[in-house]
């Protein structure tokens, strides 16, 4: 597990490489909760068959951060969010 991730059973804390603005506040980390099937379906329903938009919608919902704030993140930090998400959804047996 990368040093920038703190993983729990139902959430992951992602330490950002530099502070960024989320919901009008400067933050140095983002907490993402584990997704439900409902979360996946809702993100897909609002994405109009656009996989990138679906992922943005999903990460925004799971992190309680606006999609616009995620779009303004440095790519390095967005990649950290992706890594955190995949840690949350991988099977423990793998």
C-alpha positions, 0 to 999 in steps of 0.5 A, a space after each residue: 500500500 502506498 504511503 499516501 493511502 490509509 485504508 480501512 474496511 469502508 474508507 480510504 484516506 488519500 494524502 494529496 501531494 499539495 493542498 487543493 481547494 475542495 468545497 471552498 476549503 484548502 485540504 491536504 487529504 481526501 476521504 473516500 468511502 467504499 461504493 455501493 451498487 447504488 453509487 455505481 448506478 447513479 454515477 452511470 445514469 448521469 454520465 451519458 455513456 462517458 466513462 471519464 464523466 462516470 468516474 468523476 461523478 462517482 469519485 465526487 459522490 464518494 468523497 463528498 467533493 464537487 466534480 469541478 473541484 476534482 477536475 481542478 486537482 493536479 493529475 498526480 493527486 487524481 491518480 492517487 484518488 484512483 489508486 485509493 478507489 481501487 484499493 476499496 473495491 479489490 477483493 481481500 482474497 487477491 
